[in-house]
Amino acid sequence: MNKIEAVFDQSKYNTVQRNQLTLLKELINEKLTIGHLGGLYQIDSELLSFLDLLERSGYDSAVISDMNGIPSQIDNVKEFKATCMEKFAQEMNQALAEVNRIRKARTVKELIDYDFTEQN
């Protein structure tokens, strides 16, 4: 294999790997979107921090905006925070395992044949 082919092969590999990581990010965002009492929430560090602040400030229930900016009642802040935290930790641990598997793939074929594991 000459030098030009090696450069093209590496370029293909980098592009496919980047695409797989982008797909993983989209999958993570999808899995971290939850519905709760009519509201749709994206679980992220901002939501988790806000729920923690509400809980530490003594709020048992609160009205917060969902990801569409629509106010929604959270009847039990502590329970909702625990649910969000559990889901966030579970999905991020799974995502880390997926990232490591993508990074271990050494050929374009391994990356293309890669199938993201589905867990609910």
Backbone as a ProteinNet text record, in pm:
[ID]
protein_1_A
[PRIMARY]
MNKIEAVFDQSKYNTVQRNQLTLLKELINEKLTIGHLGGLYQIDSELLSFLDLLERSGYDSAVISDMNGIPSQIDNVKEFKATCMEKFAQEMNQALAEVNRIRKARTVKELIDYDFTEQN
[TERTIARY]
85.8	0	90.4	61.1	144.9	96.3	170.6	145.1	9.7	-28	-156	-272.5	-267.1	-374.2	-384.1	-271.1	-271.1	-335.8	-308.3	-367.8	-519.3	-563.7	-707.5	-775.9	-711.2	-767.5	-783.1	-682.1	-688.8	-798.6	-811.1	-915.3	-1054.4	-1073.8	-1202.3	-1232.3	-1130.5	-1146.6	-1188.5	-1119.5	-1150.4	-1292.1	-1332.6	-1466.6	-1574.2	-1555.8	-1655	-1660.3	-1545	-1543.1	-1616.3	-1591.7	-1658.3	-1809.8	-1851.1	-1994.8	-2057.1	-1987.1	-2038.6	-2052.7	-1956	-1964.2	-2078.9	-2103.5	-2216.2	-2349	-2359.1	-2479.8	-2500.4	-2391.6	-2400.3	-2451.1	-2401.8	-2448.8	-2598.8	-2646.2	-2789.9	-2869.6	-2817.7	-2883.8	-2889	-2780.8	-2776.5	-2881.2	-2886.4	-2985.8	-3127.7	-3151	-3283.3	-3316	-3220.5	-3244.3	-3256.5	-3196.3	-3202	-3317.7	-3410.3	-3531.4	-3644	-3705.3	-3811.5	-3937.6	-4049	-4175.7	-4215.9	-4271.3	-4315.3	-4433.7	-4548.6	-4671	-4700	-4690.8	-4723.8	-4609.8	-4496.5	-4380.8	-4275.5	-4193.1	-4085.2	-3953.8	-3865.6	-3743.6	-3619.9	-3517.4	-3386.6	-3303.1	-3265.6	-3186.9	-3042.8	-2996.9	-2858.5	-2814.5	-2692.4	-2639.7	-2717.4	-2768.5	-2845.9	-2974.9	-3048.6	-3172	-3143.5	-3041.5	-3008.4	-2967.1	-2889.6	-2847.8	-2967.4	-3056.8	-3175.1	-3265.4	-3285.5	-3366.5	-3301.8	-3169.6	-3097.9	-3115	-3105.8	-3125.3	-3265.8	-3365.8	-3503	-3518.5	-3461.5	-3472.7	-3402.1	-3280	-3205.5	-3268.8	-3346.2	-3415.5	-3548	-3582.9	-3701.7	-3828.9	-3818.5	-3937.4	-3974.3	-4100.4	-4151.2	-4209.9	-4269.2	-4322.3	-4279.1	-4277.3	-4234.8	-4288.3	-4292.6	-4327.2	-4198.7	-4163.5	-4042.9	-4077.6	-3995.8	-4017.2	-3959.7	-4036.2	-3983.9	-3895.1	-3850.5	-3755.2	-3817.4	-3950.1	-4018.3	-4055.2	-4010.7	-4038.1	-4177.1	-4245.8	-4380.8	-4374.5	-4433.8	-4432.6	-4506.1	-4446.6	-4503	-4485.2	-4587.3	-4585.1	-4510.2	-4415	-4346.7	-4397.9	-4476.8	-4541.1	-4445.7	-4344.5	-4249.6	-4108.2	-4047.4	-3915.5	-3811.4	-3814.1	-3715.1	-3723.3	-3844.2	-3863.6	-3823	-3862.2	-3827.3	-3675.8	-3611.2	-3464.8	-3398.7	-3446.6	-3389.9	-3408.1	-3524.6	-3551.1	-3456.3	-3443.2	-3354.9	-3209.4	-3166.4	-3027.1	-2996	-3088.9	-3069.1	-3060.8	-3152.8	-3154.3	-3026.4	-2984.1	-2864	-2740.5	-2725.7	-2609.6	-2608.8	-2722.7	-2733.4	-2695.3	-2750.9	-2725.6	-2582.5	-2526.6	-2389.7	-2289.7	-2314.6	-2227.6	-2233.5	-2354	-2370	-2300.6	-2313.3	-2250.5	-2098.5	-2042.7	-1897.7	-1850.6	-1925.1	-1890.1	-1895.7	-1995.4	-2007.7	-1892.3	-1855.4	-1742.3	-1615	-1592.9	-1472.9	-1473.3	-1590.9	-1598.7	-1570.7	-1621.4	-1595.3	-1446.8	-1385.8	-1242.9	-1153.4	-1200.3	-1120	-1126.2	-1228	-1240.1	-1122.1	-1054	-931.9	-945.8	-1060.1	-1078.5	-1213.1	-1225.7	-1351.7	-1461.7	-1431.1	-1530.5	-1581.7	-1492.8	-1536.8	-1628.4	-1598.1	-1681	-1816.8	-1817.4	-1942.7	-2031.2	-1972	-2047.8	-2090.8	-2045.4	-2076.7	-2226	-2284.1	-2424.7	-2436.9	-2502	-2520.1	-2612.4	-2572.7	-2656.9	-2776.7	-2889.2	-3012.7	-3042.5	-3058	-3098.7	-3209.1	-3309.1	-3418.1	-3414.1
-116.9	0	123.2	214.2	333.3	436.3	542.7	643.7	712.6	740.8	807.3	719.2	589.6	498.9	491.7	491.5	488.1	613.6	728.4	854.2	850.6	802.7	792.8	693.5	582.4	485.1	545.5	617.5	682	787.7	861.2	963.5	899.8	789.1	717	669.9	612.9	562.8	676.5	790.7	904.6	955.9	962.8	1011.2	916.4	788.1	690.1	690.2	698.3	702.3	826.7	939.7	1064.6	1051.7	989.9	968.5	877.9	772	681.4	754.4	839.2	915.8	1016.1	1074.9	1166.9	1093	974.5	892.7	858.1	827.8	796.2	916.8	1035.8	1156.8	1175.7	1153.6	1166	1061.4	941.3	835	869.1	923.6	963.8	1071.7	1173.4	1280	1224.8	1130.4	1068.6	992.4	915.7	836	922.6	1042	1130.7	1230.1	1207.8	1288.6	1206.1	1261.8	1187.5	1272.4	1205.5	1272.2	1255.5	1362.1	1355	1448.9	1392.8	1468.2	1573.6	1535.5	1625.3	1711.9	1709.3	1787.6	1696.9	1753.2	1679.9	1742.6	1662	1713.4	1646.8	1727.8	1677	1668.7	1547.8	1530.7	1570.3	1673.4	1718.1	1775.2	1820.5	1869.4	1991.7	2072.8	2190.3	2150.3	2056.6	2010.5	1944.4	1859.1	1790.3	1890.3	1990.5	2092.6	2173.7	2208	2284.8	2204.6	2077.8	1993.4	1977.4	1966.2	1956.4	2085.2	2200	2328.2	2338.6	2297.9	2300.8	2212.1	2093.1	1999.6	2053.9	2105	2158.4	2285	2355.5	2476	2444	2315.9	2273.8	2263.7	2271.4	2259.7	2112.6	2080.9	1946	1936.1	2045.6	2052.3	2186.2	2192.9	2315.4	2316.8	2434.8	2451.8	2486.5	2403.8	2430.2	2421	2484.3	2479.8	2351.8	2291.2	2173.2	2217.7	2124.9	2159.9	2244.9	2257.2	2343.5	2478.1	2501.8	2628.2	2637.1	2524.6	2523	2489.2	2573.8	2545.3	2415	2338.2	2208.8	2185.9	2130	2104.6	1975.8	1982.9	1864.3	1846.2	1740.9	1721.4	1673.3	1596.2	1544.1	1565.1	1676.1	1714.1	1607.7	1556	1456.5	1330.1	1283.2	1161.8	1184.8	1300.2	1331.9	1344.5	1407.8	1420.8	1283.4	1195.4	1061.3	983.5	996	929.3	980.6	1112.6	1174.1	1134.4	1135.9	1102.3	957.5	868.1	726.5	705.9	768.3	756.6	815	931.8	997.9	910.9	858.6	774.1	648	584.4	461.5	487.7	591.1	619.8	667.5	744.4	791.8	677.4	585.7	468.4	382.9	364.5	289.2	361.5	493.5	572	561.7	563.7	550.1	415.2	310.5	177.2	176.6	242.7	249.6	328.7	440.8	521.1	437.8	365.4	281.7	173.1	115.5	13.1	73.6	193.9	260.6	291.4	338.5	373.2	251.3	135.3	12.8	-44.8	-7.1	-55.7	-0.9	-88.5	-48.2	-40.6	-82.4	-76.2	-11	38.2	96.9	-8.3	-130.9	-238.9	-262.2	-263.3	-280.9	-166.5	-46.2	69.3	63.3	25.6	18.8	-93.3	-206.1	-320.1	-301.5	-195.2	-171.3	-147.4	-210.3	-194.2	-146.2	-34	18.9	-73.5	-105.7	-192.6	-114.1	-178.4	-115.3	-163	-67.3	-98.3	-2.5	-49.3	37	51.2
0	0	0	-90.6	-94.9	6.8	18	120.4	101.1	-23.5	-51.9	-7.9	-37.3	4	155.3	222.3	368.5	425.7	365	410.5	388.7	271.8	244.7	339.3	366.6	459.3	598.8	643.4	775.3	777.3	668.5	657.7	664	591.6	596.2	737.8	801.9	938.4	1032.2	1023.5	1110.9	1087.1	961.9	928.5	981.7	961.2	1008	1161.2	1225.4	1371.9	1423.6	1361.8	1401.7	1380.9	1270	1245.4	1350.5	1388.8	1492.1	1625.5	1658.3	1783.5	1778.5	1661.8	1646.4	1663.7	1605.3	1624	1771.2	1840	1982	2061.4	2029.1	2098	2079.3	1956.5	1929.4	2007.1	2014.5	2089.8	2238.9	2290.4	2431.9	2458.3	2370.9	2389.3	2386.5	2298	2290.2	2419.1	2467.6	2588.7	2713.2	2711.4	2827.3	2818.2	2728.1	2719.7	2780.3	2885.4	2954	2964.4	2969.6	2992.6	3138.3	3196.3	3335.6	3354.5	3385.8	3413	3306.4	3181.1	3071.7	3022.8	3091.7	3048.4	2987.2	2901.8	2837.2	2883.8	2942.9	3003.8	2946.2	2922.7	2882.4	3010	3049.6	3170.9	3139.6	3206.2	3193.6	3327.6	3333.7	3461.6	3510.2	3419.2	3458.7	3529.7	3472.3	3534.9	3668.5	3673.2	3798.4	3906.6	3871.1	3968.2	4017.4	3924.9	3963.3	4056.3	4025.3	4113	4249.9	4253.1	4379.6	4460.5	4393.7	4461.3	4519.1	4440.1	4490.1	4613.3	4605.9	4718.8	4842.9	4825	4940.1	4997.1	4914.5	4960.5	5029.2	5033.5	5105.9	5024.1	4893.5	4809.3	4791.5	4825.4	4801.5	4661.3	4614.4	4479	4419.7	4288	4221.3	4079.2	4021.9	3881.9	3809.1	3711.1	3632.1	3483.8	3401.6	3257	3199.6	3108.8	3041.1	2925.2	2841.9	2736.7	2626.4	2626	2529.8	2590.7	2714.2	2781.4	2840.2	2851.7	2906.1	3055.3	3141.3	3284.8	3315.5	3405.5	3440.8	3590.8	3652.5	3796.4	3826.4	3917.5	3969.2	4111.1	4133	4262.7	4370.4	4332.5	4429.8	4374.5	4414.7	4363.1	4395.3	4517.7	4559.4	4473.4	4450.3	4370.3	4224	4168.9	4030.1	4014.5	4111.6	4107.3	4112.1	4198.7	4210	4079.3	4018.3	3890.6	3782.1	3775.7	3674.5	3698	3822.4	3854.6	3818.4	3849.8	3817.6	3665.9	3593.5	3447	3386.8	3436.9	3387.3	3409.8	3531.4	3562.5	3477.2	3463.3	3383.9	3238.2	3179.1	3037.5	3013.9	3104.6	3086	3101.6	3192.7	3205.7	3080	3026.4	2901.8	2787.1	2781.9	2675.5	2681.5	2801.8	2816	2762.7	2792.5	2740.6	2587.6	2530.3	2384.8	2323.3	2384.9	2335.2	2336.3	2443.6	2452.7	2345	2317	2211.6	2073.9	2048.9	1920.7	1906.8	2013.3	2007.9	1990.1	2034.5	2020.2	1879.4	1803	1664.7	1584.8	1513.7	1443.7	1292.5	1240.1	1095.6	1064.3	943.2	899.1	904.1	865.1	867.8	1009.3	1107.6	1246.7	1288.8	1246	1281.5	1212.2	1084	1008.8	1061.7	1096.5	1147.3	1292.2	1354.9	1496.3	1514.1	1615.1	1645.8	1790	1808.6	1943.1	2021.3	2143.8	2225.8	2274.8	2277.1	2322.7	2464.1	2553.5	2689.7	2727.5	2794.7	2840.2	2988.9
[MASK]
++++++++++++++++++++++++++++++++++++++++++++++++++++++++++++++++++++++++++++++++++++++++++++++++++++++++++++++++++++++++

